[in-house]
Amino acid sequence: MDIATVRLEAPATPTAPPLALRPWHPADATGLVAVFRDDEALRRWAPGGPHDEASALDWVSRQRRLGESGERLSFAVVETRDRAIGGRLVGHVVVKRGARDSGSAEVGYWTAAHARGRGVAPRALRTLTDWIFASFPDSEVTRLELLHQVDNTASCRVADKCGYVFEALLPAAPPAFPLDGHRHVSRRAEHAASGTEMWTSC
């Protein structure tokens, strides 16, 4: 799959503009730095984020390389009304492919502080989930996992809203995961049965 050609879309809501999920681009570097600089909570939940223009360009370049290999497919989430590269950066979603023949993959996301409260994370995650199950065969992906620390209650709410069912309590694994965590799961069969609306276009 050529991720460089993928663009996913979620419609507007009564209180928020439409979203586009598209591959990261070097032009996003300045906005990416601003998002991390202004958000202590994001730096906590997504450590290792870019802190200046150079590190942001390196981060974007890494996402693009991993996307080309198919190992990690990352999308900038932007509020935009056209198909240009730009748009106001409001978040990030990613799917990390699991081990070969595992049938599983892991999803993740973050939302910029200035965009919270507008349903960005649930809309983006639903869009990504629909796309993954529609684009990858059952032989490759039968379930999607969403992991978060127990004190990240916002992520727990997003998981619930998107139909990711709580499956297990995960023990802490310091230093990367200093607290226990939750594993939520969306299975292909249950997702198809739920009749989730397809919000994507490529």
C-alpha positions as CSV (number, residue, x, y, z in Angstrom):
1,M,0.0,0.0,0.0
2,D,1.3,3.5,-0.9
3,I,0.3,5.4,2.2
4,A,1.4,8.7,0.5
5,T,-1.8,8.5,-1.6
6,V,-4.2,7.8,1.3
7,R,-6.5,10.5,2.6
8,L,-9.3,9.8,5.0
9,E,-12.2,12.1,5.9
10,A,-14.7,12.5,8.7
11,P,-17.6,14.9,8.2
12,A,-18.3,18.0,10.2
13,T,-20.5,18.0,13.3
14,P,-22.9,20.7,14.3
15,T,-20.1,22.2,16.4
16,A,-16.9,21.3,14.6
17,P,-15.5,21.4,11.0
18,P,-14.7,18.3,9.0
19,L,-11.5,16.4,9.6
20,A,-8.9,15.0,7.1
21,L,-6.5,12.3,8.0
22,R,-3.5,12.4,5.7
23,P,0.2,11.5,5.7
24,W,2.6,13.8,7.6
25,H,4.4,16.3,5.5
26,P,7.5,18.4,6.3
27,A,5.3,21.5,6.1
28,D,3.7,20.3,9.3
29,A,6.9,20.7,11.4
30,T,6.2,24.2,12.6
31,G,2.7,23.3,13.8
32,L,3.9,20.1,15.4
33,V,6.5,22.0,17.5
34,A,3.8,24.4,18.6
35,V,1.4,21.6,19.6
36,F,4.0,19.9,21.8
37,R,5.5,23.1,23.2
38,D,2.1,24.4,24.5
39,D,0.8,21.1,26.0
40,E,2.2,19.6,29.2
41,A,-0.3,16.8,29.1
42,L,0.6,15.8,25.6
43,R,4.3,15.7,26.5
44,R,3.3,13.3,29.4
45,W,1.3,10.9,27.3
46,A,3.5,11.1,24.2
47,P,7.0,11.5,25.5
48,G,9.8,12.0,23.0
49,G,7.9,14.4,20.8
50,P,9.6,17.1,18.9
51,H,10.9,20.2,20.7
52,D,12.2,22.3,17.8
53,E,12.0,22.5,14.0
54,A,14.9,20.1,13.4
55,S,13.5,17.4,15.7
56,A,10.0,17.9,14.2
57,L,11.4,17.4,10.7
58,D,13.2,14.2,11.9
59,W,10.0,13.0,13.5
60,V,8.0,13.6,10.3
61,S,10.7,11.9,8.2
62,R,10.6,8.8,10.5
63,Q,6.8,8.5,10.2
64,R,7.1,8.7,6.4
65,R,9.9,6.0,6.3
66,L,7.9,3.7,8.6
67,G,4.8,4.3,6.4
68,E,6.7,3.3,3.3
69,S,7.8,0.0,5.0
70,G,4.2,-0.7,6.2
71,E,5.3,-1.0,9.8
72,R,3.7,2.1,11.2
73,L,1.0,4.1,9.3
74,S,0.7,7.6,10.7
75,F,-1.7,10.4,9.8
76,A,-1.8,14.0,10.7
77,V,-5.4,15.0,11.6
78,V,-6.3,18.4,10.3
79,E,-9.4,20.6,10.2
80,T,-9.7,21.6,6.5
81,R,-12.3,22.2,3.9
82,D,-10.2,21.4,0.9
83,R,-7.7,18.8,-0.3
84,A,-4.6,20.9,0.2
85,I,-1.6,19.7,2.2
86,G,-2.3,22.3,4.9
87,G,-5.1,22.7,7.3
88,R,-5.1,23.4,11.0
89,L,-3.3,20.6,12.8
90,V,-5.5,19.1,15.6
91,G,-4.2,15.6,16.2
92,H,-2.5,12.4,15.1
93,V,-3.6,8.8,14.6
94,V,-1.4,5.8,14.0
95,V,-1.7,2.0,13.4
96,K,1.3,-0.1,14.2
97,R,1.3,-3.5,12.5
98,G,1.7,-6.5,14.7
99,A,4.0,-9.5,14.3
100,R,3.5,-11.5,11.1
101,D,0.6,-13.9,11.4
102,S,-0.6,-12.4,14.7
103,G,-3.8,-11.0,13.2
104,S,-3.5,-7.9,15.4
105,A,-2.4,-4.3,15.1
106,E,-2.3,-1.5,17.6
107,V,-3.9,2.0,17.2
108,G,-2.9,5.2,19.0
109,Y,-3.8,8.9,18.8
110,W,-3.4,12.3,20.4
111,T,-5.3,15.5,20.2
112,A,-3.8,19.0,20.4
113,A,-4.9,21.0,23.4
114,H,-6.5,23.8,21.4
115,A,-8.8,21.2,19.7
116,R,-10.0,19.2,22.7
117,G,-13.7,19.0,23.4
118,R,-14.7,19.0,19.7
119,G,-14.8,15.2,19.3
120,V,-11.5,15.1,17.3
121,A,-10.1,11.8,18.8
122,P,-13.3,9.8,18.5
123,R,-14.0,10.9,15.0
124,A,-10.4,10.3,13.9
125,L,-10.2,6.9,15.6
126,R,-13.5,5.7,14.1
127,T,-12.3,6.8,10.7
128,L,-9.0,5.0,11.1
129,T,-10.7,1.9,12.4
130,D,-13.2,1.7,9.5
131,W,-10.3,2.2,7.0
132,I,-8.1,-0.5,8.5
133,F,-10.8,-3.2,8.5
134,A,-11.8,-2.2,5.0
135,S,-8.3,-2.0,3.6
136,F,-6.6,-5.0,5.1
137,P,-7.8,-8.6,4.7
138,D,-8.9,-10.8,7.5
139,S,-5.8,-12.8,7.1
140,E,-3.7,-9.8,8.1
141,V,-5.9,-7.9,10.7
142,T,-8.7,-9.5,12.7
143,R,-8.4,-7.2,15.8
144,L,-7.2,-3.8,16.8
145,E,-5.8,-3.1,20.2
146,L,-5.8,0.3,22.0
147,L,-3.5,0.6,25.1
148,H,-3.4,3.4,27.7
149,Q,-2.3,4.0,31.3
150,V,-5.1,3.6,33.9
151,D,-4.9,7.3,34.8
152,N,-5.5,8.4,31.2
153,T,-9.3,8.5,31.6
154,A,-9.8,10.6,28.4
155,S,-8.4,7.7,26.3
156,C,-10.7,5.3,28.1
157,R,-13.7,7.4,27.1
158,V,-12.5,7.6,23.5
159,A,-12.1,3.8,23.4
160,D,-15.6,3.3,24.8
161,K,-17.1,5.8,22.3
162,C,-15.5,4.0,19.4
163,G,-16.6,0.5,20.3
164,Y,-13.2,-0.7,21.7
165,V,-14.1,-3.1,24.5
166,F,-12.1,-3.3,27.6
167,E,-10.3,-6.6,27.6
168,A,-7.5,-6.7,30.2
169,L,-5.6,-4.8,32.9
170,L,-2.0,-4.7,32.0
171,P,0.8,-4.6,34.7
172,A,3.1,-1.7,34.9
173,A,6.4,-2.0,33.0
174,P,8.6,0.8,34.1
175,P,10.2,3.0,33.0
176,A,8.2,3.2,29.7
177,F,4.9,2.4,31.4
178,P,5.2,3.3,35.1
179,L,1.5,2.5,35.9
180,D,-0.9,-0.3,35.1
181,G,-2.7,0.0,31.8
182,H,-5.9,-0.9,30.0
183,R,-6.1,-2.9,26.8
184,H,-9.2,-2.3,24.7
185,V,-10.0,-4.3,21.6
186,S,-12.1,-3.8,18.4
187,R,-12.7,-7.1,16.5
188,R,-13.4,-7.2,12.8
189,A,-16.5,-9.4,13.2
190,E,-18.1,-7.2,15.9
191,H,-17.1,-4.0,14.0
192,A,-18.9,-5.2,10.9
193,A,-21.9,-6.3,12.8
194,S,-22.2,-2.9,14.4
195,G,-22.9,-1.3,11.0
196,T,-20.3,1.5,11.7
197,E,-20.6,4.2,9.0
198,M,-17.7,4.3,6.6
199,W,-16.3,7.8,6.9
200,T,-13.3,7.4,4.6
201,S,-12.2,8.1,1.1
202,C,-8.8,7.5,-0.5
